[in-house]
């Protein structure tokens, strides 16, 4: 490769990698690049292995955690009767409820990113995502 | 002028320089969201090499407080991130600077400090602000970016240290 005189002068001033960095520096830089590569491969797998799913509660009693992976219909017993929760395509929603207002059905669906469905009369709380979410996003906090 | 006064004057100059760099960097248009060069760390590292850990800690903590005061982010999440990153990075840089300079030069120290700075910020962002494990997906990208900026800062710090040693006739 032909270098211009200017480029060659700059190269001479900067020297080679060995003039620039001692052994420890090169090891450090390589280590960091390797660490970054390993994390790049490992991090998504590590994060995905965590339990993601919905948590169903009656009042303060936890009834269980359910994965969003498989489609199914769950019958949840509350004080008024049966609330039917449907899990489909990674989304959970209430399709049937014994309450009078049916607000819970109108709350729509929640996915793995978080959210909550509540049926107040039947005391059913379906939540997803991290529990330490207090409803504020990063900006407003 | 006696030694003590001289040292205080020099440290004040370094602190003033670090503060201006920190404040100017906060003014610079940000292209990639979280990405910053961390040029202020050049001064922190130079202080560490010339004066040792205690003074480097004062300069770093001081420039974060003063710089945030100037740029108006004192007490905001951005300030918390800068503080946690700065403190962790200066402590780690002090530890690795105990390795003789012929095995690990300014560049290596700076790369380690820079990566530590970013990781501490990520951890602080997780605990203070976002609370979502997904932000750790940024870790590999941040390590790579920190390696690059750390290298540049280390190189700059080497020239600054050499120049200051010459001008101030230290050692």
Interface residues (C-beta under 8 A of the other chain):
Chain A: X20 X21 X22 X23 X24 X25 X27 X28 X29 X32 X33 X35 X36 X37 X39 X40 X43 X44 X47 X50 X130 X132 X133 X138 X141
Chain B: X77 X99 X102 X103 X104 X105 X107 X108 X111 X112 X115 X129 X130 X131 X132 X133 X134 X136 X137 X139 X140 X141 X143 X144 X146 X147 X151 X154 X155
